[in-house]
Amino acid sequence: MSVQELESAVARLSAAELAAFSQWFEEFVAQAWDAQLESDVRAGKLDHLAKQADENFESGRCTPL
């Protein structure tokens, strides 16, 4: 199914169906984002950010929330 076909199908949904689809899609996107973040963490792609945060904390450049 193409994006255009999906867009057309979504446009034909009733208000209740659109609400249900929207909720499902929001959860779907959130799960995909979580999976990508977990993959990036395992691959070490965020290690430099953790190191920077540790350095900032150790040097006193952090403030309490």
DOBA-970917 format. One record per atom (N, C-alpha, C, O): residue in one letter; z, y negated, x negated. Coordinates in steps of 0.2 Angstrom, whole numbers, padded with zeros to 4 digits, always signed. Each point is the difference from the previous one (the first is absolute). Example, Ala and Ser with C-alpha at 12.3 -4.5 7.8 and 13.67 -1.06 7.14 Angstrom:
2
a+0039+0028-0066
a+0000-0006+0004
a+0000-0006-0004
a+0003+0001-0005
s-0007-0006+0007
s+0001-0006-0004
s+0003-0005+0004
s+0001-0006-0003
//
This chain:
65
m+0000+0006-0004
m+0000-0006+0004
m+0000-0006-0004
m+0004-0001-0005
s-0008-0004+0006
s-0001-0006-0004
s+0006-0005+0002
s+0003+0001+0006
v-0002-0006-0010
v+0004-0005+0002
v-0002-0004+0006
v+0004-0002+0004
q-0010+0001-0003
q-0003-0003+0006
q+0002+0004+0006
q+0002-0003+0005
e-0003+0009-0005
e+0002+0005+0005
e+0007-0001+0002
e+0002+0000+0006
l+0002+0000-0011
l+0008+0000+0001
l+0001-0007+0003
l+0004+0000+0005
e-0007-0005-0007
e+0002-0007+0003
e-0002+0000+0007
e+0003-0003+0004
s-0009+0006-0002
s-0002+0000+0007
s+0005+0004+0004
s+0001-0002+0005
a+0001+0008-0008
a+0004+0004+0004
a+0007-0003+0001
a+0003+0000+0006
v+0000-0004-0011
v+0006-0003+0001
v-0001-0006+0005
v+0005-0001+0004
a-0010-0002-0004
a-0002-0006+0004
a+0000+0002+0008
a+0002-0003+0004
r-0003+0010-0003
r+0000+0002+0007
r+0006+0003+0002
r+0001+0002+0006
l+0005-0002-0010
l+0006+0003+0002
l+0003-0005+0005
l+0000-0006+0000
s+0004+0009+0004
s+0004-0003+0005
s+0006-0004-0004
s+0001+0002-0006
a+0003-0006+0009
a+0005-0004-0003
a+0005+0005-0002
a+0003+0000-0006
a-0001+0005+0010
a+0005+0005-0002
a-0003+0005-0006
a+0004+0001-0004
e-0010+0001+0005
e-0003+0004-0006
e+0000-0004-0006
e+0001+0002-0006
l-0003-0009+0006
l+0000-0004-0006
l+0007-0001-0003
l+0001+0000-0006
a+0004+0000+0010
a+0007-0001-0002
a+0002+0007-0004
a+0003-0001-0005
a-0005+0006+0008
a+0002+0007-0003
a-0004+0001-0007
a+0003+0002-0005
f-0009-0004+0006
f-0004+0000-0006
f+0002-0004-0006
f+0001+0002-0006
s+0001-0008+0008
s+0002-0005-0005
s+0007+0002-0003
s+0000+0000-0006
q+0004+0003+0010
q+0006+0003-0003
q-0001+0006-0005
q+0002+0000-0005
w-0007+0004+0007
w-0001+0006-0004
w-0004-0003-0007
w+0002+0003-0005
f-0006-0008+0006
f-0004-0002-0006
f+0005-0004-0005
f-0001+0001-0006
e+0005-0004+0009
e+0005-0004-0004
e+0004+0005-0004
e+0001-0001-0006
e+0002+0007+0009
e+0003+0005-0003
e-0004+0004-0006
e+0002+0001-0005
f-0008+0000+0007
f-0005+0003-0004
f-0001-0004-0007
f+0000+0003-0005
v-0001-0010+0006
v-0001-0004-0006
v+0006+0000-0004
v+0000+0000-0006
a+0006-0001+0009
a+0006+0000-0003
a+0001+0007-0004
a+0002-0001-0006
q-0004+0006+0008
q+0001+0007-0003
q-0005+0000-0006
q+0002+0002-0005
a-0008-0005+0006
a-0005+0000-0005
a+0003-0004-0006
a-0001+0001-0006
w+0004-0007+0008
w+0002-0005-0005
w+0006+0004-0004
w+0000-0001-0006
d+0004+0004+0009
d+0006+0004-0003
d-0003+0005-0005
d+0003+0000-0005
a-0008+0004+0007
a-0002+0005-0004
a-0004-0003-0006
a+0001+0003-0006
q-0004-0009+0007
q-0003-0003-0006
q+0005-0003-0005
q+0000+0001-0006
l+0006-0004+0009
l+0005-0002-0004
l+0003+0006-0004
l+0002-0001-0006
e+0000+0006+0009
e+0003+0006-0003
e-0005+0002-0006
e+0003+0002-0005
s-0009-0001+0007
s-0005+0002-0005
s+0000-0005-0006
s+0000+0003-0006
d+0000-0009+0007
d+0000-0005-0006
d+0007+0000-0004
d+0000+0000-0006
v+0005+0002+0010
v+0007+0000-0004
v+0000+0006-0004
v+0001+0000-0006
r-0004+0006+0009
r+0000+0006-0004
r-0005+0000-0006
r+0001+0003-0006
a-0006-0007+0006
a-0005-0001-0005
a+0002-0006-0005
a-0003-0001-0005
g+0009-0002+0006
g+0003-0005-0004
g-0003-0007+0000
g+0001-0004-0004
k-0005+0003+0009
k-0004-0006+0001
k+0005-0006+0001
k-0002-0006-0001
l+0008+0007+0003
l+0005-0005+0002
l+0005+0000-0006
l+0005-0004+0001
d-0005+0008-0006
d+0005+0000-0005
d+0001-0007-0003
d+0006-0002-0002
h-0011-0002+0001
h+0000-0006-0003
h+0004-0005+0004
h+0004-0005-0003
l-0004+0006+0010
l+0004-0005+0004
l+0007+0002+0000
l+0004-0005+0000
a-0003+0011+0000
a+0007+0002-0001
a+0003-0002-0007
a+0006-0002+0000
k-0010+0002-0005
k+0003-0002-0006
k+0001-0007+0000
k+0005-0003-0003
q-0009-0001+0006
q+0000-0007+0000
q+0007-0002+0004
q+0003-0005-0001
a-0002+0008+0007
a+0006-0001+0004
a+0006+0002-0004
a+0005-0004+0000
d-0005+0009-0004
d+0006+0002-0004
d+0001-0006-0005
d+0006-0002-0001
e-0011+0000-0002
e+0000-0005-0005
e+0003-0007+0003
e+0004-0003-0003
n-0006+0002+0008
n+0002-0006+0004
n+0007+0000+0002
n+0004-0005-0001
f-0002+0011+0003
f+0007+0001+0002
f+0005+0000-0006
f+0005-0004+0000
e-0007+0007-0006
e+0004+0000-0006
e+0001-0007-0003
e+0005-0001-0003
s-0010-0003+0004
s+0000-0006-0003
s+0003-0005+0004
s+0001-0006-0002
g+0001+0008+0008
g+0004-0005+0005
g-0005-0004+0004
g+0002-0005+0003
r-0008+0007-0003
r-0005-0005+0004
r+0000+0002+0008
r-0005-0001+0003
c+0010+0005-0001
c+0000+0002+0007
c+0006-0003+0003
c+0005-0002-0003
t-0006+0001+0010
t+0005-0003+0004
t+0002+0004+0005
t-0004+0004+0003
p+0010-0004+0000
p+0002+0005+0006
p-0004-0002+0006
p-0002-0006+0001
l+0001+0011+0003
l-0004-0002+0006
l+0005-0003+0005
l-0003-0002+0006
//
